[in-house]
Structures are given as structure tokens and as C-alpha cells.
Amino acid sequence: MTSAGLLVVDPVAHRLSTPLPLIERPGSPDGLVMGLREFWFNYDRFTRSFEVLLKSRYKVAGVARVDGTHPRTGRVLDAWLQFNRSVDWALVGFGGCGGCAPWAVKDAVELEDNGVPTVTLISVDLEGVARRTAESLGHPQLRIVTLPHYIDDMSDEEIGSLAASTFGQIIDALVRPIDG
């Protein structure tokens, strides 16, 4: 006879996993197609500001955008798979809630596993959730940059300033050698 039961798993318990390597980092964004995985209210304002800065400082080959909606089926899945094949690196975000942060990390890990270097943008309040998710997926070294939690409450000018103030940190996270 078996008895039904409930297995309770500690969500903060440290699980040992074998770290997987990140894909080799590019030396510069010059000549590369940047991918923008977008999901969060008004996050597109940040990515547009970031794109303007990137294009003013580098010779970018192109920009591709994809919706980060889950679950992925049909056209949404087709667009995601095309995005995976067409970009040279990706800015993944925005992890601004308890569900969005893990999904952003999962998407970044999938891209990395497919040979696309990533930088993942996460709310400062959810950095721990994002890092724990990355660890559990075998990528404890995933490149994560934090943004203020309430970017959706920011004016266009504040978003532009935020993109400018984090630009160097994002580019560094992209190009910094894996050992660095």
C-alpha cells in the first residue's frame, strides 16, 4: 500500500550542479547583430534608448527584437527560434517580477547554449532569484546587470538616463572575457 504525500522542496537550498561554460564573448559589438528579447511593461523604452546609444558608439550590423512571451507555441515559437539563429548577441530582459526574472534567465541560458552571448537585465530586487535560477540551470556565471525595480514608472528622460548610466556596464558584461 502506498500513501499519498507532499514533497516539500526548500526553494533556497543550494543544489550542486556542474557549471556549464558560457559561449565565448565577442571583443566588441562592432559588426554584430544585437538581439533584444523584450518582456515587461515599458521595457521597450529602455531598449530603444540603449539601441540609440549602441548605434552612436559602434557599427552595429543590425538589431532584431523578439517578444519574450511564454509559453511559446506557433508563431511565437517560430519567431523565438528565428531570433536564436539570427542574432550575434542578445540583451535579455526585463526580469521585473518573480516569474519574469526566472524566465529571462531561462531564455538567456537557452541562447547561450545555442551559441549566442547574452547579458540579462534583472530588477535589483530580484537579482537573488535570477542568480539562483542561473545556478540551478548550470550557468552560475551568467552575465546579469541589475536595473531599478520600477522602470515602468520612469519618464522617458529617466529611462534615457538609465540606459546611458548602465551602458558601459552592459557592454562590459558582454565583452569581458569568461575568465574576467
MARLUM-32320 format. One record per residue: residue number from 1; residue in three letters; x, y negated, z of N, C-alpha, C in turn. Coordinates in pm, 1 decimal, always signed. Layout:
<pts>
pos|code|neast|nnorth|nup|caeast|canorth|caup|ceast|cnorth|cup
NUM|ala|X|Y|Z|X|Y|Z|X|Y|Z
...
</pts>
This chain:
<pts>
pos|code|neast|nnorth|nup|caeast|canorth|caup|ceast|cnorth|cup
1|met|+83.9|+116.3|+0.0|+0.0|+0.0|+0.0|+89.3|-123.8|+0.0
2|thr|+52.5|-219.7|-80.6|+128.1|-344.6|-85.3|+46.3|-455.0|-22.2
3|ser|+117.0|-548.8|+31.3|+46.3|-662.1|+90.0|+79.0|-786.4|+9.0
4|ala|-22.4|-863.3|-15.2|-2.6|-989.0|-87.6|+66.9|-1086.3|+5.3
5|gly|+150.1|-1167.9|-51.0|+221.5|-1264.4|+30.7|+260.7|-1385.1|-50.9
6|leu|+313.7|-1478.1|+16.1|+356.4|-1601.6|-45.9|+504.8|-1616.9|-20.4
7|leu|+581.4|-1631.2|-125.3|+723.9|-1654.0|-113.2|+746.3|-1804.8|-109.0
8|val|+804.4|-1853.0|-2.3|+833.3|-1994.9|+11.9|+980.6|-2016.0|-19.9
9|val|+1006.8|-2105.5|-113.4|+1142.9|-2133.5|-156.5|+1179.7|-2273.8|-110.8
10|asp|+1292.4|-2285.6|-45.7|+1341.2|-2414.9|+1.2|+1384.1|-2498.4|-119.6
11|pro|+1317.4|-2611.1|-149.0|+1349.4|-2688.7|-267.9|+1483.0|-2761.0|-260.6
12|val|+1542.4|-2769.6|-143.7|+1671.1|-2837.9|-132.1|+1785.1|-2741.5|-101.7
13|ala|+1757.0|-2613.1|-98.0|+1862.1|-2515.2|-73.8|+1959.1|-2516.6|-191.3
14|his|+2086.7|-2508.8|-161.6|+2188.4|-2509.7|-266.3|+2203.5|-2370.1|-324.7
15|arg|+2176.9|-2359.8|-453.3|+2193.1|-2233.8|-524.9|+2324.3|-2235.7|-598.2
16|leu|+2401.5|-2131.4|-583.3|+2525.6|-2123.9|-657.6|+2495.6|-2083.5|-800.7
17|ser|+2549.0|-2159.4|-893.7|+2535.9|-2123.8|-1033.9|+2668.6|-2153.2|-1101.6
18|thr|+2691.6|-2087.8|-1210.0|+2813.6|-2110.3|-1284.7|+2796.5|-2234.5|-1369.1
19|pro|+2878.3|-2337.3|-1342.4|+2865.1|-2459.7|-1422.5|+2894.8|-2432.8|-1569.3
20|leu|+2813.4|-2490.5|-1654.6|+2833.2|-2481.4|-1797.9|+2903.5|-2607.7|-1844.6
21|pro|+2986.8|-2597.3|-1946.2|+3059.2|-2717.4|-1990.7|+2968.6|-2813.9|-2065.3
22|leu|+2996.3|-2942.0|-2046.8|+2931.6|-3042.8|-2130.4|+2995.9|-3037.4|-2267.9
23|ile|+2924.3|-3084.8|-2366.5|+2979.0|-3093.6|-2500.6|+3087.7|-3201.4|-2500.6
24|glu|+3185.5|-3188.7|-2585.5|+3294.8|-3285.9|-2593.6|+3238.1|-3425.2|-2618.9
25|arg|+3296.0|-3524.6|-2554.0|+3247.7|-3661.7|-2564.1|+3310.2|-3731.7|-2684.5
26|pro|+3233.9|-3819.2|-2750.9|+3292.4|-3896.2|-2861.8|+3384.0|-4004.9|-2806.1
27|gly|+3476.9|-4051.9|-2887.6|+3566.5|-4158.2|-2844.3|+3499.8|-4294.4|-2843.7
28|ser|+3392.7|-4307.7|-2922.9|+3322.8|-4435.4|-2938.0|+3187.2|-4408.1|-3004.1
29|pro|+3092.1|-4498.9|-2986.3|+2964.9|-4485.7|-3059.6|+2975.7|-4524.9|-3207.3
30|asp|+3091.6|-4579.7|-3248.8|+3108.5|-4622.6|-3387.6|+3080.6|-4508.1|-3484.1
31|gly|+2998.1|-4535.8|-3584.3|+2969.9|-4440.7|-3689.4|+2874.4|-4328.2|-3652.0
32|leu|+2818.9|-4331.7|-3531.2|+2732.1|-4224.2|-3484.7|+2584.3|-4264.1|-3490.1
33|val|+2498.7|-4164.5|-3500.3|+2354.6|-4185.7|-3491.7|+2315.2|-4169.3|-3345.7
34|met|+2258.7|-4274.6|-3288.3|+2214.4|-4271.0|-3149.5|+2070.8|-4222.6|-3144.2
35|gly|+2045.1|-4129.7|-3054.1|+1910.0|-4082.9|-3031.7|+1853.6|-4141.4|-2903.5
36|leu|+1728.7|-4178.2|-2906.3|+1661.2|-4232.1|-2788.7|+1542.2|-4143.2|-2757.0
37|arg|+1553.8|-4068.7|-2648.5|+1442.7|-3984.9|-2600.6|+1368.2|-4071.8|-2502.2
38|glu|+1246.0|-4110.1|-2536.9|+1173.0|-4209.7|-2459.5|+1050.0|-4150.0|-2392.8
39|phe|+1039.7|-4178.4|-2265.0|+918.5|-4140.8|-2193.8|+911.5|-4217.8|-2062.9
40|trp|+830.3|-4315.5|-2057.0|+798.0|-4390.6|-1936.3|+737.3|-4521.4|-1981.6
41|phe|+642.2|-4569.2|-1905.7|+574.9|-4694.4|-1937.9|+677.6|-4806.7|-1951.5
42|asn|+682.8|-4868.9|-2065.3|+769.8|-4982.5|-2096.7|+918.1|-4948.9|-2105.5
43|tyr|+955.4|-4822.7|-2098.6|+1096.5|-4785.9|-2115.6|+1145.8|-4825.6|-2254.4
44|asp|+1056.0|-4826.1|-2353.0|+1094.4|-4864.7|-2488.1|+1147.3|-5008.3|-2492.9
45|arg|+1104.4|-5093.2|-2400.4|+1160.2|-5229.4|-2395.9|+1307.3|-5224.4|-2358.6
46|phe|+1343.5|-5135.0|-2266.3|+1483.6|-5118.6|-2229.7|+1563.6|-5065.1|-2348.6
47|thr|+1512.0|-4960.7|-2415.1|+1587.6|-4901.8|-2525.3|+1602.8|-4999.2|-2642.2
48|arg|+1503.0|-5082.0|-2667.5|+1516.6|-5182.0|-2773.3|+1626.4|-5282.9|-2737.8
49|ser|+1628.8|-5328.4|-2612.5|+1734.0|-5421.8|-2569.3|+1871.1|-5356.0|-2577.9
50|phe|+1878.9|-5229.4|-2535.3|+2005.4|-5155.3|-2542.3|+2049.8|-5139.7|-2687.6
51|glu|+1955.2|-5108.1|-2775.2|+1986.9|-5091.1|-2917.3|+2045.0|-5219.3|-2977.0
52|val|+1987.2|-5333.7|-2944.9|+2037.9|-5462.0|-2995.5|+2182.2|-5482.1|-2950.3
53|leu|+2209.2|-5456.6|-2823.5|+2345.6|-5470.7|-2771.5|+2440.9|-5373.7|-2841.0
54|leu|+2398.1|-5249.1|-2855.4|+2483.7|-5147.3|-2917.1|+2519.8|-5187.4|-3059.9
55|lys|+2420.5|-5230.9|-3136.0|+2444.6|-5268.4|-3275.4|+2528.9|-5395.0|-3287.8
56|ser|+2526.6|-5480.9|-3185.3|+2608.6|-5602.1|-3189.9|+2755.3|-5573.6|-3155.8
57|arg|+2781.2|-5460.0|-3093.6|+2918.4|-5428.3|-3049.4|+2982.5|-5311.8|-3124.4
58|tyr|+2901.2|-5230.6|-3189.2|+2952.4|-5111.9|-3259.1|+2887.1|-5100.4|-3395.3
59|lys|+2954.8|-5028.6|-3485.0|+2899.0|-4999.9|-3617.6|+2822.9|-4868.0|-3608.0
60|val|+2698.0|-4877.4|-3566.5|+2614.0|-4760.4|-3543.7|+2559.1|-4711.4|-3677.8
61|ala|+2566.9|-4580.4|-3701.9|+2519.4|-4524.1|-3828.5|+2367.0|-4520.3|-3836.5
62|gly|+2300.2|-4521.0|-3722.4|+2154.5|-4516.9|-3722.3|+2100.7|-4493.3|-3583.0
63|val|+1970.0|-4505.4|-3572.0|+1901.3|-4483.7|-3445.5|+1777.9|-4399.0|-3472.7
64|ala|+1759.8|-4295.3|-3392.7|+1640.9|-4210.9|-3403.2|+1570.9|-4211.0|-3268.8
65|arg|+1439.5|-4216.3|-3270.3|+1359.7|-4216.1|-3147.9|+1269.8|-4093.5|-3146.9
66|val|+1248.3|-4040.7|-3026.8|+1156.1|-3928.9|-3011.7|+1081.2|-3945.2|-2880.8
67|asp|+957.1|-3904.5|-2881.6|+873.5|-3907.8|-2762.3|+912.7|-3790.2|-2672.8
68|gly|+927.4|-3816.3|-2545.1|+966.0|-3712.1|-2450.9|+849.9|-3634.1|-2392.8
69|thr|+733.5|-3640.6|-2456.1|+613.7|-3575.4|-2403.6|+631.4|-3424.3|-2389.6
70|his|+578.8|-3371.3|-2282.0|+573.5|-3225.9|-2257.8|+429.2|-3189.1|-2229.8
71|pro|+381.3|-3072.1|-2259.5|+454.1|-2965.4|-2328.3|+466.7|-2997.2|-2476.5
72|arg|+562.5|-2932.6|-2539.4|+588.0|-2957.2|-2681.0|+530.5|-2843.8|-2764.4
73|thr|+439.2|-2881.9|-2850.7|+382.1|-2787.3|-2946.3|+358.9|-2863.1|-3075.5
74|gly|+337.0|-2791.4|-3181.9|+300.3|-2853.3|-3308.9|+394.4|-2963.3|-3353.7
75|arg|+336.1|-3079.0|-3390.5|+415.1|-3191.6|-3442.0|+513.1|-3246.4|-3339.3
76|val|+474.8|-3245.4|-3211.8|+564.7|-3296.1|-3107.2|+689.0|-3207.7|-3098.6
77|leu|+670.5|-3076.7|-3104.4|+783.8|-2983.5|-3103.1|+867.7|-3000.1|-3229.0
78|asp|+804.4|-3011.9|-3344.2|+878.0|-3030.4|-3469.7|+964.2|-3156.8|-3463.9
79|ala|+908.2|-3265.1|-3411.1|+982.8|-3391.2|-3400.1|+1101.6|-3374.8|-3305.7
80|trp|+1082.7|-3303.4|-3194.5|+1190.3|-3279.7|-3098.4|+1303.4|-3198.4|-3163.1
81|leu|+1268.6|-3093.6|-3234.7|+1370.2|-3009.6|-3299.1|+1445.9|-3087.6|-3406.1
82|gln|+1375.4|-3171.5|-3481.3|+1440.6|-3256.3|-3581.0|+1535.3|-3355.1|-3512.8
83|phe|+1490.9|-3413.0|-3403.5|+1574.1|-3505.2|-3325.2|+1703.3|-3435.1|-3281.7
84|asn|+1692.2|-3313.3|-3230.0|+1808.9|-3235.2|-3187.3|+1910.7|-3218.6|-3300.0
85|arg|+1861.6|-3205.6|-3422.8|+1950.2|-3181.6|-3537.8|+2005.9|-3309.9|-3598.3
86|ser|+1942.2|-3423.3|-3571.7|+1976.4|-3544.1|-3647.2|+2055.7|-3649.3|-3570.9
87|val|+2076.2|-3633.0|-3441.0|+2147.3|-3736.1|-3365.3|+2285.8|-3687.0|-3323.7
88|asp|+2377.4|-3783.8|-3309.1|+2513.7|-3752.3|-3266.7|+2531.3|-3764.3|-3116.0
89|trp|+2446.5|-3845.1|-3052.9|+2443.5|-3856.9|-2906.9|+2307.5|-3911.8|-2869.5
90|ala|+2269.7|-3894.9|-2742.7|+2135.3|-3937.4|-2703.2|+2133.8|-4003.2|-2566.5
91|leu|+2052.6|-4106.1|-2557.2|+2019.5|-4171.8|-2431.7|+1882.8|-4117.6|-2392.4
92|val|+1877.8|-4043.9|-2282.4|+1757.1|-3971.7|-2242.1|+1695.2|-4040.4|-2121.6
93|gly|+1566.6|-4067.1|-2127.5|+1502.8|-4128.6|-2012.6|+1354.8|-4148.9|-2037.8
94|phe|+1296.9|-4209.5|-1949.4|+1343.5|-4257.8|-1819.7|+1283.4|-4167.8|-1713.5
95|gly|+1365.9|-4115.5|-1625.6|+1318.6|-4034.2|-1514.9|+1271.5|-4124.0|-1402.6
96|gly|+1145.1|-4165.8|-1410.3|+1092.6|-4261.4|-1313.7|+989.1|-4204.8|-1217.9
97|cys|+964.2|-4073.2|-1223.6|+872.0|-4011.7|-1127.1|+920.9|-3870.5|-1097.0
98|gly|+858.4|-3807.7|-1001.2|+902.5|-3675.3|-956.6|+890.5|-3567.3|-1061.7
99|gly|+808.8|-3588.8|-1164.2|+800.3|-3494.4|-1274.9|+887.2|-3536.6|-1392.1
100|cys|+895.0|-3668.0|-1416.0|+971.1|-3719.3|-1530.5|+1121.3|-3702.0|-1513.4
101|ala|+1171.1|-3716.4|-1390.9|+1315.2|-3703.7|-1368.4|+1365.0|-3563.4|-1403.0
102|pro|+1300.5|-3456.2|-1352.5|+1346.4|-3322.4|-1392.6|+1331.3|-3296.4|-1542.5
103|trp|+1222.3|-3345.1|-1603.9|+1205.3|-3323.2|-1747.3|+1312.3|-3396.2|-1826.4
104|ala|+1348.0|-3516.6|-1786.5|+1455.2|-3589.0|-1855.3|+1584.8|-3509.9|-1847.4
105|val|+1615.4|-3456.7|-1729.5|+1736.8|-3376.1|-1711.9|+1728.9|-3249.7|-1797.6
106|lys|+1615.1|-3181.8|-1796.3|+1599.8|-3060.4|-1877.5|+1621.0|-3091.0|-2025.8
107|asp|+1567.6|-3203.4|-2072.1|+1587.6|-3240.5|-2212.6|+1734.1|-3272.4|-2240.9
108|ala|+1802.0|-3340.8|-2148.3|+1943.8|-3371.3|-2166.2|+2025.6|-3242.0|-2170.8
109|val|+1994.9|-3147.8|-2083.4|+2066.3|-3020.0|-2082.2|+2043.6|-2946.7|-2214.5
110|glu|+1919.9|-2947.5|-2263.3|+1892.0|-2882.2|-2392.7|+1973.7|-2946.5|-2504.5
111|leu|+1978.4|-3079.4|-2505.8|+2057.5|-3149.1|-2607.4|+2205.5|-3114.2|-2595.1
112|glu|+2258.2|-3118.5|-2473.5|+2399.0|-3083.4|-2451.5|+2426.2|-2941.0|-2500.3
113|asp|+2336.9|-2848.9|-2467.3|+2353.5|-2709.9|-2510.2|+2347.1|-2695.2|-2662.0
114|asn|+2282.3|-2792.2|-2728.4|+2274.7|-2791.9|-2874.4|+2385.0|-2876.1|-2938.9
115|gly|+2481.8|-2920.8|-2858.9|+2595.7|-2993.8|-2913.5|+2580.7|-3143.6|-2920.9
116|val|+2482.8|-3199.2|-2850.2|+2458.9|-3344.2|-2852.3|+2496.2|-3402.9|-2716.9
117|pro|+2602.1|-3485.4|-2708.8|+2635.8|-3550.6|-2582.4|+2522.5|-3642.9|-2538.0
118|thr|+2499.4|-3650.4|-2408.2|+2388.9|-3730.8|-2356.2|+2432.2|-3818.9|-2240.2
119|val|+2351.2|-3920.5|-2216.6|+2351.7|-3999.0|-2093.2|+2204.7|-4005.3|-2053.3
120|thr|+2177.0|-3970.2|-1928.2|+2039.4|-3964.7|-1880.5|+2014.0|-4078.2|-1783.5
121|leu|+1906.7|-4153.0|-1806.0|+1870.7|-4265.3|-1720.0|+1761.1|-4222.0|-1624.0
122|ile|+1788.9|-4241.0|-1495.7|+1702.4|-4194.0|-1388.2|+1679.7|-4307.7|-1288.9
123|ser|+1561.4|-4312.3|-1230.4|+1534.3|-4406.8|-1122.8|+1631.5|-4382.7|-1008.3
124|val|+1679.7|-4490.9|-951.0|+1771.4|-4479.1|-837.3|+1707.1|-4398.2|-724.0
125|asp|+1575.6|-4406.9|-712.0|+1505.9|-4333.2|-606.2|+1497.2|-4184.1|-633.6
126|leu|+1523.3|-4142.2|-756.6|+1510.4|-4001.1|-793.3|+1641.8|-3938.9|-838.0
127|glu|+1751.5|-4006.3|-810.4|+1881.8|-3953.4|-850.7|+1907.5|-3815.6|-789.3
128|gly|+1871.7|-3797.2|-662.9|+1893.3|-3667.7|-597.9|+1816.1|-3556.0|-666.3
129|val|+1691.5|-3583.0|-702.4|+1609.8|-3483.9|-773.7|+1675.7|-3450.3|-907.3
130|ala|+1721.9|-3552.9|-978.2|+1784.2|-3531.6|-1108.6|+1913.3|-3450.8|-1094.8
131|arg|+1994.8|-3486.4|-999.4|+2122.2|-3414.4|-982.2|+2098.8|-3269.7|-940.2
132|arg|+2001.5|-3246.8|-853.1|+1970.1|-3110.2|-810.8|+1917.3|-3029.1|-929.1
133|thr|+1836.0|-3091.2|-1013.3|+1786.0|-3022.8|-1132.7|+1901.6|-2988.2|-1225.4
134|ala|+1992.1|-3083.4|-1247.4|+2109.0|-3058.3|-1333.2|+2192.5|-2942.7|-1278.1
135|glu|+2214.9|-2942.3|-1147.1|+2290.2|-2832.5|-1083.7|+2221.0|-2699.6|-1105.9
136|ser|+2089.8|-2695.7|-1085.4|+2016.9|-2569.4|-1097.9|+2017.8|-2517.3|-1241.9
137|leu|+2037.9|-2606.7|-1338.3|+2044.1|-2567.3|-1478.8|+2187.3|-2542.6|-1525.5
138|gly|+2282.0|-2546.0|-1431.2|+2421.0|-2517.9|-1464.7|+2500.4|-2635.5|-1516.1
139|his|+2448.2|-2757.2|-1500.9|+2516.6|-2876.8|-1550.2|+2533.4|-2981.6|-1440.0
140|pro|+2607.7|-2949.2|-1335.1|+2623.7|-3045.7|-1226.1|+2697.1|-3173.2|-1268.4
141|gln|+2770.1|-3167.4|-1378.6|+2844.9|-3282.9|-1426.8|+2768.6|-3365.8|-1529.9
142|leu|+2638.2|-3338.4|-1547.2|+2557.0|-3413.4|-1643.0|+2572.2|-3563.0|-1616.5
143|arg|+2587.2|-3639.1|-1721.2|+2608.9|-3783.7|-1708.5|+2475.7|-3852.6|-1679.9
144|ile|+2463.2|-3907.0|-1558.4|+2340.9|-3974.1|-1513.9|+2374.5|-4117.4|-1473.7
145|val|+2294.6|-4212.3|-1521.7|+2305.9|-4352.7|-1483.3|+2170.9|-4390.9|-1422.1
146|thr|+2176.6|-4461.9|-1309.7|+2052.0|-4499.8|-1242.3|+2008.5|-4641.6|-1280.5
147|leu|+1876.5|-4657.4|-1284.4|+1813.4|-4787.4|-1306.6|+1719.5|-4814.0|-1189.7
148|pro|+1680.8|-4939.3|-1168.8|+1582.6|-4968.0|-1063.7|+1453.9|-4888.6|-1087.6
149|his|+1386.5|-4854.9|-980.6|+1269.2|-4769.2|-991.2|+1155.8|-4832.4|-1071.0
150|tyr|+1131.0|-4959.2|-1051.8|+1012.1|-5020.7|-1112.1|+1046.2|-5103.3|-1235.1
151|ile|+1106.4|-5041.1|-1335.6|+1138.0|-5117.2|-1456.7|+1012.0|-5162.3|-1528.5
152|asp|+901.8|-5091.1|-1508.8|+778.5|-5129.9|-1577.2|+721.4|-5260.7|-1524.5
153|asp|+766.2|-5305.9|-1407.0|+720.0|-5433.0|-1351.4|+808.7|-5550.1|-1392.6
154|met|+916.1|-5522.0|-1466.5|+1010.7|-5626.6|-1503.9|+963.6|-5701.9|-1627.6
155|ser|+999.1|-5829.9|-1632.7|+970.2|-5910.9|-1751.2|+1067.3|-5870.0|-1863.1
156|asp|+1039.0|-5915.3|-1984.7|+1128.8|-5886.6|-2096.3|+1268.9|-5941.1|-2070.1
157|glu|+1277.4|-6057.9|-2009.0|+1407.4|-6117.4|-1978.0|+1482.7|-6031.6|-1876.2
158|glu|+1412.0|-5983.3|-1774.8|+1475.6|-5896.9|-1674.4|+1521.1|-5764.4|-1736.0
159|ile|+1440.9|-5710.0|-1826.1|+1479.7|-5586.3|-1895.2|+1604.6|-5610.7|-1979.3
160|gly|+1608.3|-5722.2|-2050.4|+1726.6|-5756.4|-2130.2|+1850.9|-5769.4|-2043.3
161|ser|+1836.7|-5833.2|-1928.1|+1949.4|-5846.6|-1834.8|+1991.8|-5710.9|-1780.5
162|leu|+1894.9|-5624.6|-1752.7|+1926.1|-5490.5|-1703.3|+2002.2|-5411.2|-1809.7
163|ala|+1957.7|-5417.9|-1934.4|+2028.3|-5348.9|-2042.6|+2171.1|-5401.1|-2053.5
164|ala|+2188.4|-5532.1|-2043.6|+2322.9|-5590.7|-2052.1|+2410.2|-5549.9|-1933.7
165|ser|+2352.2|-5548.0|-1814.0|+2432.3|-5517.1|-1694.8|+2467.4|-5368.6|-1683.2
166|thr|+2391.4|-5281.5|-1748.1|+2420.8|-5137.1|-1742.2|+2486.9|-5085.5|-1869.9
167|phe|+2500.5|-5171.0|-1970.4|+2554.4|-5128.9|-2099.2|+2690.5|-5060.8|-2085.3
168|gly|+2782.7|-5125.7|-2016.2|+2917.5|-5070.1|-2000.7|+2917.0|-4936.8|-1928.4
169|gln|+2834.3|-4924.8|-1827.1|+2824.4|-4800.4|-1750.7|+2770.0|-4686.9|-1838.8
170|ile|+2672.7|-4717.3|-1923.5|+2615.1|-4616.0|-2012.4|+2717.6|-4572.4|-2116.7
171|ile|+2785.9|-4667.6|-2178.2|+2887.2|-4632.7|-2278.4|+3000.4|-4553.9|-2213.7
172|asp|+3042.8|-4593.5|-2094.1|+3147.1|-4518.9|-2022.8|+3102.0|-4375.2|-1996.6
173|ala|+2976.3|-4358.3|-1954.6|+2925.6|-4222.4|-1928.8|+2924.0|-4140.1|-2056.4
174|leu|+2904.0|-4204.5|-2170.6|+2904.8|-4133.7|-2298.0|+3045.7|-4092.4|-2338.1
175|val|+3140.4|-4183.8|-2332.5|+3272.1|-4160.0|-2391.8|+3377.2|-4108.3|-2293.8
176|arg|+3353.8|-4120.2|-2163.5|+3453.1|-4075.1|-2065.3|+3483.8|-3927.2|-2087.2
177|pro|+3611.0|-3893.3|-2097.3|+3646.4|-3753.0|-2116.8|+3586.3|-3665.6|-2007.5
178|ile|+3562.0|-3541.4|-2039.2|+3497.8|-3449.7|-1946.5|+3575.9|-3436.7|-1815.9
179|asp|+3706.6|-3442.0|-1825.1|+3788.7|-3432.5|-1704.0|+3786.6|-3559.5|-1622.2
180|gly|+3735.7|-3670.2|-1680.1|+3741.5|-3800.5|-1614.3|+3623.5|-3832.9|-1530.4
</pts>
